[in-house]
Amino acid sequence: MVRTGFEVANNSGNRHAAVASRGELLSNLLWAGEPLSEVETEGEIGLEFCRKAAFGDYIDQANMQAAFVRNLRA
């Protein structure tokens, strides 16, 4: 559902909802126990999207989430 929410928000130009859903997706993947390699990939995708969307607060959140996953993998 979160992936669909992202696609709908992104396709309709709602950048705020799109970047927010990227953070939710990463959190959901972590809670679901998905492989950290997949979570890390999604984190990097989300971080890049946030940078392109130019939302500073979400860039910070995406950076923290990506760093958290990288540390879990170390």
DSSP file (Angstrom, degrees, kcal/mol; ACC not computed):
  #  RESIDUE AA STRUCTURE BP1 BP2  ACC     N-H-->O    O-->H-N    N-H-->O    O-->H-N    TCO  KAPPA ALPHA  PHI   PSI    X-CA   Y-CA   Z-CA
    1    1 A M     >        0   0    0      0, 0.0     4,-2.6     0, 0.0     5,-0.1   0.000 360.0 360.0 360.0 -37.6    0.0    0.0    0.0
    2    2 A V  H  >  +     0   0    0      2,-0.2     4,-2.4     1,-0.2     5,-0.1   0.902 360.0  50.9 -68.1 -38.9    2.8    2.4    0.8
    3    3 A R  H  > S+     0   0    0      2,-0.2     4,-2.4     1,-0.2    -1,-0.2   0.917 111.6  48.0 -62.6 -41.9    4.5    1.8   -2.6
    4    4 A T  H  > S+     0   0    0      2,-0.2     4,-2.8     1,-0.2     5,-0.2   0.911 109.7  52.9 -64.2 -42.2    1.1    2.5   -4.3
    5    5 A G  H  X S+     0   0    0     -4,-2.6     4,-2.5     1,-0.2     5,-0.2   0.900 109.4  49.7 -58.7 -41.5    0.7    5.6   -2.2
    6    6 A F  H  X S+     0   0    0     -4,-2.4     4,-3.2     2,-0.2     5,-0.3   0.947 111.4  48.2 -61.7 -48.6    4.2    6.8   -3.3
    7    7 A E  H  X S+     0   0    0     -4,-2.4     4,-2.8     2,-0.2     5,-0.2   0.917 113.5  46.6 -60.1 -45.1    3.4    6.1   -7.0
    8    8 A V  H  X S+     0   0    0     -4,-2.8     4,-1.7     2,-0.2     6,-0.3   0.941 115.9  45.3 -63.4 -47.1    0.0    8.0   -6.8
    9    9 A A  H  X>S+     0   0    0     -4,-2.5     5,-2.4    -5,-0.2     4,-0.5   0.920 115.8  46.5 -63.1 -44.3    1.6   10.9   -4.9
   10   10 A N  H ><5S+     0   0    0     -4,-3.2     3,-0.9     1,-0.2    -2,-0.2   0.922 113.4  48.0 -65.2 -44.8    4.6   11.1   -7.2
   11   11 A N  H 3<5S+     0   0    0     -4,-2.8    -1,-0.2    -5,-0.3    -2,-0.2   0.784 112.7  48.8 -68.3 -26.6    2.5   10.8  -10.4
   12   12 A S  H 3<5S-     0   0    0     -4,-1.7    -1,-0.2    -5,-0.2    -2,-0.2   0.471 117.0-111.1 -92.6  -1.3    0.1   13.5   -9.2
   13   13 A G  T <<5S+     0   0    0     -3,-0.9     2,-1.6    -4,-0.5    -3,-0.2   0.592  70.6 140.8  86.1  10.1    2.8   15.9   -8.3
   14   14 A N     >< +     0   0    0     -5,-2.4     4,-2.0    -6,-0.3    -1,-0.2  -0.632  20.5 172.0 -87.5  83.0    2.3   15.7   -4.5
   15   15 A R  H  > S+     0   0    0     -2,-1.6     4,-2.8     1,-0.2     5,-0.3   0.851  71.1  58.0 -63.4 -36.1    5.9   15.8   -3.6
   16   16 A H  H  > S+     0   0    0      1,-0.2     4,-2.1     2,-0.2    -1,-0.2   0.948 110.5  41.4 -61.2 -49.5    5.2   16.1    0.1
   17   17 A A  H  > S+     0   0    0      1,-0.2     4,-2.1     2,-0.2    -1,-0.2   0.860 113.8  55.4 -66.3 -34.5    3.2   12.9    0.3
   18   18 A A  H  X S+     0   0    0     -4,-2.0     4,-1.3     2,-0.2    -2,-0.2   0.943 110.8  42.1 -65.2 -48.0    5.7   11.1   -2.0
   19   19 A V  H  X S+     0   0    0     -4,-2.8     4,-1.4     1,-0.2    -1,-0.2   0.875 113.3  54.0 -69.2 -35.1    8.7   11.9    0.2
   20   20 A A  H  X S+     0   0    0     -4,-2.1     4,-1.8    -5,-0.3    -1,-0.2   0.896 106.2  52.6 -63.7 -38.9    6.8   11.1    3.4
   21   21 A S  H  X S+     0   0    0     -4,-2.1     4,-2.5     1,-0.2    -1,-0.2   0.809 101.2  60.8 -69.3 -28.5    5.8    7.7    2.0
   22   22 A R  H  X S+     0   0    0     -4,-1.3     4,-1.9     2,-0.2    -1,-0.2   0.921 106.4  46.3 -63.0 -42.7    9.4    6.8    1.2
   23   23 A G  H  X S+     0   0    0     -4,-1.4     4,-2.2     1,-0.2    -2,-0.2   0.901 112.2  50.7 -64.7 -41.0   10.2    7.1    4.9
   24   24 A E  H  X S+     0   0    0     -4,-1.8     4,-2.8     1,-0.2    -2,-0.2   0.900 107.0  54.9 -62.3 -41.0    7.2    5.1    5.8
   25   25 A L  H  X S+     0   0    0     -4,-2.5     4,-2.5     1,-0.2    -1,-0.2   0.932 108.4  47.7 -59.6 -46.4    8.2    2.4    3.4
   26   26 A L  H  X S+     0   0    0     -4,-1.9     4,-2.2     1,-0.2    -1,-0.2   0.925 112.2  49.1 -62.8 -44.5   11.7    2.0    4.9
   27   27 A S  H  X S+     0   0    0     -4,-2.2     4,-2.6     1,-0.2    -1,-0.2   0.921 111.5  49.8 -60.3 -43.9   10.2    1.8    8.4
   28   28 A N  H  X S+     0   0    0     -4,-2.8     4,-2.1     1,-0.2    -1,-0.2   0.896 109.1  51.7 -63.1 -40.7    7.7   -0.8    7.3
   29   29 A L  H  X>S+     0   0    0     -4,-2.5     5,-2.2    -5,-0.2     4,-0.6   0.908 111.2  48.0 -63.3 -40.9   10.4   -2.9    5.7
   30   30 A L  H ><5S+     0   0    0     -4,-2.2     3,-1.2     1,-0.2    -2,-0.2   0.944 113.0  47.0 -63.6 -47.7   12.5   -2.8    8.9
   31   31 A W  H 3<5S+     0   0    0     -4,-2.6    -1,-0.2     1,-0.3    -2,-0.2   0.830 109.2  55.3 -64.2 -31.7    9.6   -3.8   11.1
   32   32 A A  H 3<5S-     0   0    0     -4,-2.1    -1,-0.3    -5,-0.2    -2,-0.2   0.595 113.0-119.3 -78.3  -9.7    8.6   -6.6    8.7
   33   33 A G  T <<5 +     0   0    0     -3,-1.2    -3,-0.2    -4,-0.6    -2,-0.1   0.774  49.5 170.2  78.6  26.2   12.1   -8.1    9.0
   34   34 A E      < -     0   0    0     -5,-2.2    -1,-0.2    -6,-0.2     5,-0.1  -0.297  49.4 -77.8 -65.2 156.3   12.9   -7.7    5.3
   35   35 A P    >>  -     0   0    0      0, 0.0     4,-2.1     0, 0.0     3,-0.7  -0.288  38.1-128.3 -57.3 137.5   16.6   -8.4    4.4
   36   36 A L  H 3> S+     0   0    0      1,-0.3     4,-2.8     2,-0.2     5,-0.2   0.787 107.1  62.4 -61.8 -27.6   18.8   -5.5    5.2
   37   37 A S  H 3> S+     0   0    0      2,-0.2     4,-1.9     1,-0.2    -1,-0.3   0.910 107.1  43.9 -63.7 -40.2   20.2   -5.4    1.7
   38   38 A E  H <> S+     0   0    0     -3,-0.7     4,-2.4     2,-0.2    -2,-0.2   0.904 113.9  50.0 -68.7 -41.7   16.7   -4.7    0.3
   39   39 A V  H  X S+     0   0    0     -4,-2.1     4,-2.3     1,-0.2    -2,-0.2   0.902 110.2  51.0 -63.9 -40.6   16.0   -2.1    3.0
   40   40 A E  H  X S+     0   0    0     -4,-2.8     4,-2.3     2,-0.2    -1,-0.2   0.916 109.4  50.2 -63.8 -42.8   19.4   -0.4    2.3
   41   41 A T  H  X S+     0   0    0     -4,-1.9     4,-2.1     1,-0.2    -2,-0.2   0.934 112.0  47.1 -60.5 -46.2   18.6   -0.3   -1.4
   42   42 A E  H  X S+     0   0    0     -4,-2.4     4,-2.7     1,-0.2    -1,-0.2   0.870 110.2  54.7 -63.3 -36.1   15.1    1.3   -0.7
   43   43 A G  H  X S+     0   0    0     -4,-2.3     4,-2.4     2,-0.2    -1,-0.2   0.906 108.5  46.9 -63.6 -42.1   16.8    3.7    1.7
   44   44 A E  H  X S+     0   0    0     -4,-2.3     4,-2.2     2,-0.2    -2,-0.2   0.882 112.3  50.3 -68.3 -37.6   19.2    4.9   -1.0
   45   45 A I  H  X S+     0   0    0     -4,-2.1     4,-2.3     2,-0.2    -2,-0.2   0.928 112.3  47.9 -63.5 -44.9   16.4    5.3   -3.5
   46   46 A G  H  X S+     0   0    0     -4,-2.7     4,-2.5     2,-0.2    -2,-0.2   0.895 110.2  51.9 -63.4 -40.7   14.4    7.2   -1.0
   47   47 A L  H  X S+     0   0    0     -4,-2.4     4,-2.2     2,-0.2    -1,-0.2   0.926 110.5  47.8 -62.4 -45.3   17.3    9.5   -0.1
   48   48 A E  H  X S+     0   0    0     -4,-2.2     4,-2.2     1,-0.2    -1,-0.2   0.905 111.5  50.7 -62.8 -41.2   17.9   10.3   -3.8
   49   49 A F  H  X S+     0   0    0     -4,-2.3     4,-2.3     1,-0.2    -2,-0.2   0.923 109.7  50.5 -62.6 -43.2   14.2   11.0   -4.3
   50   50 A C  H  X>S+     0   0    0     -4,-2.5     5,-1.4     1,-0.2     4,-1.1   0.886 109.2  51.5 -62.4 -39.1   14.2   13.4   -1.3
   51   51 A R  H  <5S+     0   0    0     -4,-2.2     3,-0.4     1,-0.2    -1,-0.2   0.926 111.4  46.7 -63.2 -44.2   17.3   15.2   -2.6
   52   52 A K  H  <5S+     0   0    0     -4,-2.2    -2,-0.2     1,-0.2    -1,-0.2   0.866 112.2  50.3 -65.7 -35.6   15.6   15.7   -6.0
   53   53 A A  H  <5S-     0   0    0     -4,-2.3    -1,-0.2    -5,-0.2    -2,-0.2   0.659 104.6-136.7 -77.4 -15.2   12.4   16.8   -4.3
   54   54 A A  T  <5 +     0   0    0     -4,-1.1     2,-0.7    -3,-0.4    -3,-0.2   0.893  47.9 150.8  61.7  45.8   14.4   19.3   -2.2
   55   55 A F     >< -     0   0    0     -5,-1.4     4,-2.2     1,-0.2     3,-0.2  -0.894  29.0-164.7-106.5 101.4   12.7   18.7    1.1
   56   56 A G  H  > S+     0   0    0     -2,-0.7     4,-2.2     1,-0.2     5,-0.2   0.870  84.4  50.4 -55.2 -46.0   15.4   19.4    3.7
   57   57 A D  H  > S+     0   0    0      1,-0.2     4,-2.1     2,-0.2    -1,-0.2   0.903 113.3  45.8 -62.9 -40.3   13.6   17.7    6.7
   58   58 A Y  H  > S+     0   0    0      2,-0.2     4,-3.0    -3,-0.2    -1,-0.2   0.821 107.9  57.4 -73.8 -29.5   13.0   14.6    4.7
   59   59 A I  H  X S+     0   0    0     -4,-2.2     4,-2.6    -9,-0.2    -2,-0.2   0.935 108.3  47.7 -62.4 -44.6   16.6   14.5    3.4
   60   60 A D  H  X S+     0   0    0     -4,-2.2     4,-2.3     2,-0.2    -2,-0.2   0.920 113.5  47.2 -61.0 -44.3   17.7   14.5    7.1
   61   61 A Q  H  X S+     0   0    0     -4,-2.1     4,-2.6     2,-0.2    -2,-0.2   0.929 112.9  48.5 -63.6 -45.1   15.3   11.7    7.9
   62   62 A A  H  X S+     0   0    0     -4,-3.0     4,-2.7     1,-0.2    -2,-0.2   0.888 110.4  52.1 -63.8 -38.8   16.3    9.7    4.9
   63   63 A N  H  X S+     0   0    0     -4,-2.6     4,-2.5    -5,-0.2    -1,-0.2   0.924 110.8  47.4 -61.2 -44.9   20.0   10.2    5.7
   64   64 A M  H  X S+     0   0    0     -4,-2.3     4,-2.5     2,-0.2    -2,-0.2   0.917 113.2  47.7 -63.9 -43.4   19.4    9.0    9.3
   65   65 A Q  H  X S+     0   0    0     -4,-2.6     4,-2.2     2,-0.2    -2,-0.2   0.929 113.1  47.9 -63.9 -44.2   17.4    5.9    8.1
   66   66 A A  H  X S+     0   0    0     -4,-2.7     4,-2.4     1,-0.2    -2,-0.2   0.909 113.0  48.5 -63.7 -41.5   20.0    5.0    5.5
   67   67 A A  H  X S+     0   0    0     -4,-2.5     4,-2.4     2,-0.2    -1,-0.2   0.894 109.3  53.8 -64.9 -39.8   22.9    5.4    8.1
   68   68 A F  H  X S+     0   0    0     -4,-2.5     4,-1.9     2,-0.2    -2,-0.2   0.926 110.8  45.4 -59.3 -46.1   20.9    3.3   10.5
   69   69 A V  H  X S+     0   0    0     -4,-2.2     4,-1.8     2,-0.2    -2,-0.2   0.906 110.9  52.9 -67.7 -41.1   20.6    0.5    8.0
   70   70 A R  H  X S+     0   0    0     -4,-2.4     4,-1.0     1,-0.2    -1,-0.2   0.906 109.8  49.4 -59.8 -40.4   24.2    0.7    7.0
   71   71 A N  H  < S+     0   0    0     -4,-2.4     3,-0.3     1,-0.2    -1,-0.2   0.864 107.5  53.8 -67.6 -35.4   25.2    0.4   10.6
   72   72 A L  H  < S+     0   0    0     -4,-1.9    -1,-0.2     1,-0.2    -2,-0.2   0.858 109.9  48.7 -64.1 -33.6   23.0   -2.6   11.1
   73   73 A R  H  <        0   0    0     -4,-1.8    -1,-0.2     1,-0.2    -2,-0.2   0.681 360.0 360.0 -79.4 -18.5   24.7   -4.3    8.1
   74   74 A A     <        0   0    0     -4,-1.0    -1,-0.2    -3,-0.3    -2,-0.1   0.482 360.0 360.0 -73.9 360.0   28.2   -3.5    9.4
